[in-house]
Amino acid sequence: MIGVDYKSTFFDRKAVMDKVDRATRKVLSRFGAFVRTAARSSIRRRKTPSAPGQPPSSHTGLLKKFIFFGYEPEKRSVVIGPARLNQKIGNAPEALEHGGMSIVLAGSRKNKSQRRVDIQARPYMGPAMEKEKHKLPSMWAGSVK
């Protein structure tokens, strides 16, 4: 019998899974960055509102600035979207994407009042993902090394 270590000739399951996990994190993080960039570039900073069905206008620049992505290791997925700011009321980013009701503050610092507004859909995250989705297969090609 020749002294051969058979373990070295087979795949080490842990080593392979570690490399797959590393590649998954890298590919999905890159994809998240591409979608974030596409979403940010679709939002124009201007005073006038955008037309329904078009990406929203960012009047203050906050919507464009606070779009982030993050890799979620437990689910092996990436989460991409706008961060909720300090406002305790309203859901403007979600209402912009899908349409719906939101609460806005109006008035001066001393005399603030709340009112409900109906926002027509101005999708920006969905179209950004659709625009970048075709790049995903080529990102996976040769990613596990």
Secondary structure, DSSP 8 states (H G I E B T S, - for coil): -----GGGGS--HHHHHHHHHHHHHHHHHHHHHHHHHHHHHH-B--SS---TTS--B-SSSHHHHTEEEEEETTTTEEEEEE---S-SS--HHHHHHH-EEEEEEES-SSS-EEEEEEE-----HHHHHHHHGGGHHHHHTT---
